[in-house]
Amino acid sequence: MADYDAIVVGAGLAGSTAAYCMAKAGLSVLVLERGDAAGAKNVTGGRMYAHSLEKIIPGFAEEAPVQRKVVRERISMLTGESCFTIDFGSSRFKDPASASYTVLRAEFDAWLAGKAEEAGCDVVCPAVADDLLRENGKVTGIIAGDDELTGEVVLLADGVNSLLAQKAGLKKELSPHHVAVGAKEVVELSSGVINDRFNLNDGEGLAHLFAGAPSQGLVGGGFLYTNKDSLCVGLVITVSEMAKSAARLPDMLEAFRESSPVKPYLTGGKIIEYSAHLVPEGGINMTPILSADNLLVLGDAAGFCLNLGFTVRGMDYAIGSGALAAETVIEAKEKGDFSNATLGSYKTRLENSFVMQDMNTHRRAPDFIEHTPRMFKEYPELVENILADMFTVSGPSKLMVKKALPRVFKAGLLNLAKDGFRGSRAI
């Protein structure tokens, strides 16, 4: 008899959600987390769309350590000399069903793992899952150091670089085209200063994305998120781009932090954390085999993340995949069958959910973003030149169309048409 019904590797959002849901259904569950605590190894600093967790724990934000509810969105295109920003705020963002929150994952992941423990899970930290335990070719649990822990099913929620999924033959080695490297700083500021600088009320937050100069022409961009009493500021650049560039990510982050559109927000702040990590950005093209006998893959390990330029999503997909993995395991427990004949329904559940529907809808987005370098240099410069012409008065004026057309022709009408068509199909 197995020690547990299910062993979950990784106490991130996917793993803890799956563990919570399985324990609530009465299954015996073990969660192994390699960090000193849940969230200790997760440095993602940003924003969580709440809809998926709201369905599992209604009103969760009233008790969870969320930072601020995002009520304003900003997107900026930067060159070395200018900044063009779209700033949008709406009371619609306050609806719990469509709300989003800035979070610090060390705090939030610890809370969610705690909910799983309250539901009856065993959560062990730190515990490194070194390999899958097999008997007669069948996965029967996990090898962790000198310990062998048995379970009817193993859920791999161990992040984008899931070595266990690779060892199981479910996932290929990471391609540099499918992942990005992110670097982030947490800058401490008082809540009052943050409110004043961003024109926010207590509890209100802002998400700000940057394109153009921050990535120095490479495929990627910058971000800034407001927390209760700190700001998260950072860059995310595709690994394939970094590999062919002489630029160093820490230097790029410093230049971004010191740039005129960003520096005023950080003035007087104290850097209290610096971190870097890999981000899955290959979309559906990097999705591995999701199930096998006694095995499931979920969250970042399954590549469930989308960067569309105006939204960056992954946390809600992790939570959604965790809940669906739990449903699948509960069904397998009822049937007494943990083979892929039953666990394969996980993929069907995903395909019928927002997770795979979104991944399919935007299946062209990663390729479009990676292979349209004009978005990161030429187009920000085009916008800069048009707007500079529009707002500069130095003598007789021309019709706006006569000012803009030479700029458009220089960028290339064919390029604009081609990129606009491809972009409309991708994002």
N, C-alpha and C positions, 0 to 999 in steps of 0.2 A: 504494500500500500504506500502511495506517495505521501511525502511529508505535507504537501500543499496541493490544493486544486490548481492554483496558478502561481507562477513566479514571474514577477515583473522586474525587468532590468532597466533601471532609470527612474528617478523620482521627479522628473520634469512634469510639465502639464499633461502630456499624453499618458505617461505611466501612472501618475497619481490619480488622474481621472478614471482610467481603466480600473485601478485598484479600488477606488472608492465605490464605483458602480458594482463591481463584483462582490465586494464585501457586504454592501447593502442588500444584495440578493442572497446572502448567506454562504458564499464560498469562502474557503480558507485561502488567504492570499499573503504572499511574501513579496516585499519590495526591497530590492538591493540598490543602493545609491553609493557611487564611488566617492562622492564628496563627504566632507565632515558632517554636513547636514544637507537636507533637501534644498536645492537652490544654490549651494555654495560654489558649484562649478558652472552655474548658468549665469552668464554675464550679459545676456541680451537685455538691452535697456531701451524700453520703448513702450509700445502701445498695444493693448489687447482689445479686440472687438469682443463684446461681452455676450453676444447672442447665444453662442453654443453653451457656455457655462450657466447662463441664466436659465436654460431649459433643464439643467441637471440640478442646480441649487438655486431656486428662485430667490431673488433678493440678496444674492451672495455679496454684493458690493457693500451692503450695510455692515457686514462683519469682516470682510476680507481687507487686507492691508493694501487697497488700491491707493494711488497717489492723488490724481485729479481726474475728473470727468472731462474729456475733450469736448470743448464747445466751439473751438475755432481751428480752422485749417489754413495753413499757408504753404504755398509752393513758390519757390524763387528760382529764377534763371540768372546765373551770375557770369560775368566776364571779369577781367582784371580791373575794369573801370566802372562797371555799372551793376545794378541789381533791379530786376523786374519781378514784382511779387503779386501773386493773387492771394487775397486775404478774404476768407469766407467764414462767417459765423451764423449759426442758426439755432433756434430754440428746439428744432426737431432732434438735435443731438442729445437732448435730455431724456428722451424716451428710453426706458430701461431695455426695451426689446431691440433697440438699435444703438445703444450707447457704446462708447469705447472709453477706456481708461489708460492713463499712463501707469506703469507698474515698475517696480524694482524687483527683479525676479528672485533675488535671494530671500526677500521677505515673502513674496507671494507664493513661491513654490513651497516654502516651509509651511505656510498656512494650509495649502491644499493637501500636502502630505499629512499634515496633522488631521485634516478632515478624514482622510483615508484611515488613519490610525483610530480615530474615534469610531469609525464604522466597523472596526475589527481587524484591520490589516496589521501584519508585523512589518515595520519599516526598519531596516538595518543600515546604519551609516557609521563609518565608511565601510563599504564592502565592494570589492572589485570582482566582477564576474569575468573570470579568465577564459572560460570555455564552456561549451555546451556539454552536458553529461549525456552519454549515449550507452545504450545497452542493446546488443544485437542490431546495431544500426539505427535504433529508434531513440529520439531525443527524450530523455527522462528527467532532465533537470539542468542544474548549473554547477560548475566547478568554481568555487571561490576560495582561492588560496589552498589551504589543506582541507577545506570542507567540501563535501558533496551533498547538495540539497536537491531533493527530488520533487517534481511537480508534474501534474498531468499535462500541463501546457506552459510554455514559456513565451512571454510577451516581450519583444525587443523594442524598448523605447529609450535606447542609449545614445541618441543624438545622430547628427548628420554623418559622422564617421563611425558607423556601426560595424565594428570588427566582427562581432558575433554573427551579424547577418551575412557578412562576407564569408566567414568560415562555414556557414550553413549552405552556401551556394545560392543564396537568395538575392545577393546584391553584388554588383561589380565594384572594383576599386573606383574611388571618386575621380571624375574627370575635372580638370581645371576650368573647363567651360561650364560646369554645372554648379560650381560653388564660388562664393565670394568670401573675402576676408574682411571682417569688420573690426574697427578700432573705436573705442568709446571712452570718454572721460565723464565722470560725475563731478559736477562743480557745485559746491555748497553755497547757497544763498538763502537769506531769510524769506519766508513766505510773503511778507509784506513787500519786499523789494521785487520779488517775482511778479506779484500782482500789479505793482505800479509799472514795471517795465513792459509788461505784456497786456496791460489794460484788462486784467482779470479780476473776478471776485474770488473770495475764499472757496476752495473746492473746484474751481474751474481751471481747465487746462488747455494747452495749445500744442498742436503737432505741426512741425515745420520741416519740409523737405526741400533740399537744394540740389540743383543740377547745373552743370557747366564747369566753371572754374574750380570748384572744390575737388573734382576728380582729375583736374589737369588734362582734360581731353580723353581720359580713360573711361571705360564703361563702369559707371558707378555714380555715387552721389553722397550728399551729406544729410544729416538730420539733427534736429534739436527738439527735445521734449521737456515739458515743464513737469516737475514733481512738486510735492508739498514744499520742501525746502531745499531743493537742488534742481539742477538742469542736467540732462543727458545730452551730450553733443558728440557727434562722431561721423565717421565715413565708412562706406561699404564699397569695395572695389572688387570686380571679378578677378579670381585668381589667375586666369589666363592672361588678363591684361597686366597684372602686376608682374608676371613672370617675364614679359617682354619689355618692361619699362625699367629705366634706371632710377625711377623715383622710389623713395622709401615711405611706407605708409605712416610711420610716426611723424616724418617731416611734413607730409601732406596734411595730416591732422593738425599739426601746429600752425601751418599756414592758413588753414581753414578757420581755426579758432581765432587767429589774429586778424582775419579779414574784416573789412569795415562793416559788412552787414551782420557779423556775428559778435565781434569783440565788445561792442557796447552792452550787450546782454550779459556778458560774463564778468564785466568790470567789478572788482572788489570780491569776486568769488574765490573759493579755495578748492583746488582739485583734491578730492578725497578718494578717488578710485580711477585706475586706468586698467583697461582690459581689452583683449582681442579674442576673436573666435571665428569659426567658419559658419557660413550661412548657406543653406541649400537654395539655389536659384535656377535650377534646371527645369523646374516645372514637371510636367508629366513625363518628359523625356528621361528623367532620372528616377522614376518610380520603380522600385525593385519588385521582385515576386513577393507578394504580400502575405502569403500563407503557405504552410506545408504541414505535414503531419506534426502535431504537437507544437507548432510555432506560428506566431503572428508578428508582423512588423508594423509599427505605428509612429506617428509624429514625425519629427525631423529625420529619423532613421528611414522613413518611407519617402522622404523628399517633399513632404506636404508644406510647401511655402510658395508664395507668389509675390513678386515685386513688379507692380505695374507702373511704377514711376510716381503715380499720385496716391497709391495705397501700397503698404507693405504688410502682408498677412502671413501668419504662420501659427500664432498662438491659438486662434480659434479653430484652425485645422487640426492642431495637436489635440485639443480638447474633444473635438468632434470625432476624430479617429479613435481616441481612447474610449469614448462612450460606445462606439460601434464595435470595437474589439471586445469590450465587456459583454455586450449583447450576444456576440458570437460565442464567447466562452460559456456564458450562462446556458445557451441553447445546447452546446456540446455536453455540458455537465448533465443536463436533463436527459439527453440521449445516451449518455455514457459512452460517447464516441468523440475522441479528440483527434481523429484522423483528418486529413485535408478534405475528405468527402463532406465533413460538417464544417470545418473551419474555413473552407473556401467560400462560404456564404458571407464572410467578412468583406470580400471584394464586391459582392453584389450589394451589400448594405452601403458601402462607400459610394458605389456608382449611383445609387438612388438618393444620395445625400448631397448637401452643398459642397462637400469636400471634393469629390471627383467631378461633380458637375462644373465647379469653378475651374478645376485643373484642365478639364476638357475645353471649356469655353475659351480659356486663355492659353491654349496649348501652343499657339504661335508666339506668345509674348516674349519668352526668354530669347528665342532666336532673333526676333525683331530688335529687341533692345541691344543684344550683343553685336548684331551686324548692321547697326545704324549709327556709326560713330559720329555722324553729323549732329546728332542730338546733344552731344556733349561738348561741341566746340562751335561749329558753323552756325547752328540755329540760335544759340544764345547770342552770338555776335550779330546775327541778322536782326533779332528783336532789339538789341541794344542800338543798332544803327538807325532803325526805323523810328524808335521812340526818341532818340536824341534829335533826329531831324524834326520830329513832330513838335518837340518842346523848345527847340532852339530858335531864337529870333535874332537875326543879325542883319536885317535889311528887308528887301522885298520878299514877300511870301509866295510860295507855289502851292498849287492844289496838292492835297495829301497824296493822291495817286501818283503824281509826278515825282514826289519825293520817294515814295515807297518802291515803285516799279524798278528803278535801277538797282536797288538793294536786292530785290527778289530775283532779278535776272542774274545778278552776280552769284547768288546762292545756287541758281539753276532751277528753272521751272520744272524740268524733267525730274530732278532729284526730289523737289518738293511734292510733285504729284505721285511719284513712286513711293516715297516714304509715307505720304498721307494715306495712300491706298493700303499699303502693308500695315500701317499702324491702326487703321480703322478695323482691319480684320483680326488684329492681335489683341488690342486693349479696349 
